[in-house]
């Protein structure tokens, strides 16, 4: 099947015409990409609530982290790879919060992960503390408290942008502490933490104008030889889809893609279909 570019059905984004999935206009004809038009904050889960917003069963055992369910992907801005996650990478190893404290340096990006949950990002600012966007507020917390029992890892190398100096990263983070609700310029914890480290306005709400060609491509790895590609008009929109995939997990994402391609083939096989 190779790399493919098709329409996926999600309630949280609109479909817009795009061009060649490889980013090269080699032929005429529109394709389908995605652009988020609304969403709830994926870090806004209340205590005692499951990822679907329903109340958790107190007798239900919490899900653990399983690296085999990580969604491998890469992100391109036109021809430049700006993000890559592979389960073969050593930097994806996770630790308990207590053990990670021995590996963190001021200015590091920390990701908290658990199967079936959105990943939560934070900036390590030293003295066992992080700054993170949580429940529509930028907070300064102890790393162990921010983890909420999840495993964690340092993820400085996922994004390929040049990082600011550690002092500037910490300053960016600390200066935002206390901002909340309408004062915020980031849609989720990942956008906030990445902005602190790289200083790029593209991580902010409305940092890019969503008009015309879609320069961002999210390549989801299905197997060693096959992948699926979606196009986006902004880095912010791409991050929303990437995080949705992380929330679902590899098995669910592959099932979703299989169901999508099956429905496409059924439509093509209907009498009168083009």
Phi, psi and omega per residue, in radians:
X1 nan -0.588 3.108
X2 1.190 -2.920 3.082
X3 -1.170 2.378 -3.089
X4 -2.320 2.717 -3.095
X5 -2.428 1.901 -3.076
X6 -2.541 3.108 -3.134
X7 -1.506 2.275 2.994
X8 -1.887 2.569 -3.105
X9 -1.733 1.894 3.064
X10 -2.248 2.509 3.118
X11 -1.261 -0.333 -2.965
X12 -1.769 0.080 3.016
X13 -2.494 2.737 -3.136
X14 -1.692 2.674 -3.135
X15 -1.713 2.354 -3.123
X16 -2.373 2.613 -3.127
X17 -1.191 2.483 3.106
X18 -2.311 -3.011 -3.124
X19 -1.953 -2.728 -3.067
X20 -0.958 2.340 -3.097
X21 -1.135 -0.333 3.109
X22 -1.550 0.043 3.084
X23 1.433 0.184 -3.135
X24 -2.119 2.224 -3.123
X25 -1.436 1.363 -3.088
X26 -1.596 -0.252 -3.138
X27 -2.710 2.814 3.140
X28 -1.419 2.881 3.117
X29 1.971 2.387 -3.076
X30 -1.520 2.714 3.022
X31 -2.152 -3.084 -3.073
X32 -2.064 2.284 3.056
X33 -2.191 -2.927 -3.100
X34 -2.345 2.625 3.072
X35 -2.550 2.115 -3.118
X36 -1.233 2.361 3.101
X37 -2.017 -0.333 3.009
X38 -2.862 2.770 3.071
X39 -3.030 2.728 2.982
X40 -1.508 2.782 -3.104
X41 -1.242 2.132 -3.040
X42 -1.293 -0.098 3.058
X43 -1.710 0.103 -3.009
X44 -1.664 0.477 3.140
X45 -1.286 2.236 -3.139
X46 -1.318 2.670 3.029
X47 -1.012 2.387 3.134
X48 1.492 0.094 3.136
X49 -1.996 2.512 3.055
X50 -1.406 3.044 -3.084
X51 -1.127 -0.365 3.102
X52 -1.581 0.122 3.090
X53 1.559 -0.135 3.137
X54 -1.423 2.724 -3.132
X55 -1.216 2.366 -3.135
X56 -1.281 2.571 3.013
X57 -1.367 2.049 -3.089
X58 -1.065 -0.338 3.133
X59 -1.595 -0.103 -3.111
X60 -1.427 2.320 -3.114
X61 -1.265 2.380 -3.134
X62 -1.143 2.510 3.079
X63 -1.264 2.542 3.121
X64 -1.774 2.925 3.085
X65 -1.393 2.348 3.109
X66 -2.279 1.911 -3.082
X67 -1.070 -0.447 3.138
X68 -1.156 -0.307 -3.139
X69 -1.721 0.176 3.047
X70 -1.180 2.439 3.083
X71 -1.571 1.967 3.104
X72 -1.362 2.377 -3.109
X73 -2.786 2.916 3.028
X74 -2.463 2.621 -3.133
X75 -2.142 2.359 -3.140
X76 -2.144 2.404 2.935
X77 -1.844 1.758 -2.938
X78 1.016 -1.961 -3.096
X79 -1.751 -0.036 -3.072
X80 -1.681 2.228 3.063
X81 -1.353 2.116 -3.093
X82 -1.971 -0.094 3.135
X83 -2.782 2.445 3.090
X84 -2.662 2.299 3.076
X85 -2.266 2.087 3.115
X86 -2.263 2.368 -3.125
X87 -1.164 -0.236 3.118
X88 -1.399 -0.185 -3.099
X89 -1.364 2.390 -3.118
X90 -1.165 -0.481 -3.073
X91 -1.283 -0.039 3.086
X92 -1.562 -0.013 3.089
X93 -1.124 2.416 -3.084
X94 -1.908 2.762 -3.084
X95 -2.405 2.888 2.965
X96 -1.233 2.696 3.123
X97 -0.958 -0.690 -3.127
X98 -1.111 -0.712 3.138
X99 -1.283 -0.565 -3.130
X100 -1.174 -0.507 3.140
X101 -0.994 -0.505 3.133
X102 -1.332 -0.195 -3.078
X103 -1.915 -0.229 -3.046
X104 -1.437 2.518 2.982
X105 -2.181 2.654 3.130
X106 -0.953 2.322 -3.117
X107 1.675 -0.130 3.112
X108 -1.235 2.614 2.973
X109 -1.631 2.310 -3.137
X110 -2.049 2.364 3.086
X111 -2.063 2.239 3.058
X112 -1.754 2.252 -3.035
X113 -2.292 2.599 3.021
X114 -2.755 2.498 -3.137
X115 -1.031 2.291 3.098
X116 1.439 0.166 3.112
X117 -2.198 2.687 2.997
X118 -1.167 2.446 3.057
X119 -1.162 2.567 3.126
X120 -2.059 2.243 -3.062
X121 -1.892 2.640 3.125
X122 -2.644 2.845 3.063
X123 -1.884 2.170 3.086
X124 -1.383 2.193 -3.048
X125 -1.979 0.115 3.140
X126 1.702 2.942 3.117
X127 0.969 0.662 3.076
X128 1.172 0.301 -3.030
X129 -2.079 2.696 3.054
X130 -2.254 2.787 2.958
X131 -2.014 2.290 -3.069
X132 -2.637 2.740 3.058
X133 -1.598 2.019 -3.062
X134 -2.499 2.195 -3.136
X135 0.916 0.899 3.058
X136 1.033 0.579 3.056
X137 -2.651 2.438 3.050
X138 -1.473 2.125 -3.009
X139 -2.151 2.657 3.004
X140 -1.877 1.976 -3.033
X141 -2.317 2.803 2.935
X142 -1.210 2.478 -3.105
X143 -0.984 -0.717 -3.119
X144 -1.125 -0.579 3.100
X145 -1.293 -0.716 -3.126
X146 -1.132 -0.474 -3.096
X147 -1.172 -0.521 -3.089
X148 0.865 0.704 3.077
X149 1.467 -0.004 -3.126
X150 -1.469 2.760 2.999
X151 -1.299 2.854 -3.075
X152 -2.637 2.922 -3.111
X153 -2.787 2.798 3.026
X154 -1.520 2.277 -3.036
X155 -2.199 0.734 -3.139
X156 -1.086 -0.477 -2.961
X157 -1.727 0.020 3.135
X158 -1.175 -0.888 3.038
X159 -1.439 2.468 -3.028
X160 -1.696 0.111 3.117
X161 -1.204 2.741 3.071
X162 -1.283 2.216 -3.091
X163 -1.404 2.651 2.990
X164 -1.278 2.953 3.079
X165 -1.149 2.627 -3.103
X166 -0.915 -0.722 -3.133
X167 -1.106 -0.693 3.133
X168 -1.212 -0.663 3.112
X169 -1.072 -0.807 3.127
X170 -1.115 -0.734 3.126
X171 -1.085 -0.786 3.105
X172 -0.967 -0.767 -3.101
X173 -1.201 -0.868 -3.049
X174 -1.138 -0.568 -3.128
X175 -1.211 -0.270 -3.132
X176 -1.672 -0.165 -3.086
X177 -0.998 2.266 -3.132
X178 1.771 -0.318 3.080
X179 -1.130 2.505 -3.128
X180 -2.664 2.830 3.025
X181 0.842 -2.084 -3.035
X182 -1.206 -0.227 3.114
X183 -1.369 -0.257 -3.033
X184 -1.333 2.571 3.113
X185 -2.042 0.221 -3.079
X186 -2.317 2.511 -3.066
X187 -1.447 -0.458 -3.099
X188 -2.711 3.078 -3.063
X189 -1.129 -0.586 -3.134
X190 -1.178 -0.802 3.116
X191 -1.050 -0.715 -3.134
X192 -1.130 -0.907 -3.079
X193 -1.097 -0.732 -3.137
X194 -1.150 -0.660 3.085
X195 -1.083 -0.747 3.122
X196 -1.008 -0.718 -3.054
X197 -1.419 -0.650 -3.020
X198 -1.869 -0.345 3.071
X199 1.222 0.348 -3.084
X200 -1.615 2.266 -3.102
X201 -1.138 -0.334 -3.133
X202 -1.075 -0.348 3.113
X203 -1.405 -0.177 -3.094
X204 -1.566 2.755 3.054
X205 -1.017 2.231 3.122
X206 1.183 0.350 -3.117
X207 -1.215 -0.284 3.114
X208 -2.349 2.539 3.108
X209 -1.440 2.211 -3.099
X210 -1.554 1.253 -3.140
X211 -2.338 2.391 3.025
X212 1.378 -2.567 -3.018
X213 -1.084 2.540 -3.139
X214 -1.686 1.902 -3.021
X215 -1.476 -0.225 -3.063
X216 -1.759 2.350 3.102
X217 -2.161 2.240 3.056
X218 -1.805 1.988 -3.111
X219 -1.794 1.905 3.138
X220 -1.627 2.138 -3.101
X221 -1.402 2.115 3.116
X222 -1.657 -0.632 3.110
X223 -2.781 -3.084 -3.133
X224 -1.071 -0.477 -3.052
X225 -1.969 -0.191 -3.044
X226 -2.220 2.572 3.101
X227 -2.594 2.946 3.106
X228 -2.266 2.387 -3.039
X229 -2.126 2.357 3.020
X230 -2.113 2.607 -3.139
X231 -1.971 2.583 -3.085
X232 -2.421 2.652 3.120
X233 -1.484 -0.294 -3.117
X234 -2.520 2.704 3.073
X235 -1.095 -0.656 3.134
X236 -1.025 -0.796 3.121
X237 -1.128 -0.723 -3.135
X238 -1.082 -0.731 -3.138
X239 -1.093 -0.665 3.114
X240 -1.051 -0.748 3.136
X241 -1.231 -0.709 3.123
X242 -1.062 -0.726 3.137
X243 -1.217 -0.595 3.060
X244 -1.078 -0.724 3.096
X245 -1.131 -0.721 3.108
X246 -1.066 -0.663 3.119
X247 -1.122 -0.787 -3.117
X248 -1.215 -0.713 -3.061
X249 1.621 2.768 -3.042
X250 -1.002 -0.822 -3.070
X251 -1.050 -0.791 -3.121
X252 -1.189 -0.675 3.124
X253 -1.122 -0.741 3.126
X254 -1.151 -0.663 3.083
X255 -1.131 -0.707 3.126
X256 -1.092 -0.770 3.120
X257 -1.137 -0.726 3.126
X258 -1.074 -0.744 3.131
X259 -1.138 -0.683 3.134
X260 -1.098 -0.869 -3.114
X261 -1.146 -0.573 3.087
X262 -1.115 -0.746 3.140
X263 -1.187 -0.614 3.096
X264 -1.109 -0.755 3.135
X265 -1.139 -0.639 3.107
X266 -1.112 -0.743 3.127
X267 -1.108 -0.745 -3.129
X268 -1.132 -0.523 -3.092
X269 -1.483 -0.133 3.134
X270 -1.203 2.543 3.095
X271 -1.023 2.319 3.112
X272 1.554 -0.101 3.134
X273 -1.268 2.530 -3.140
X274 -1.269 nan nan
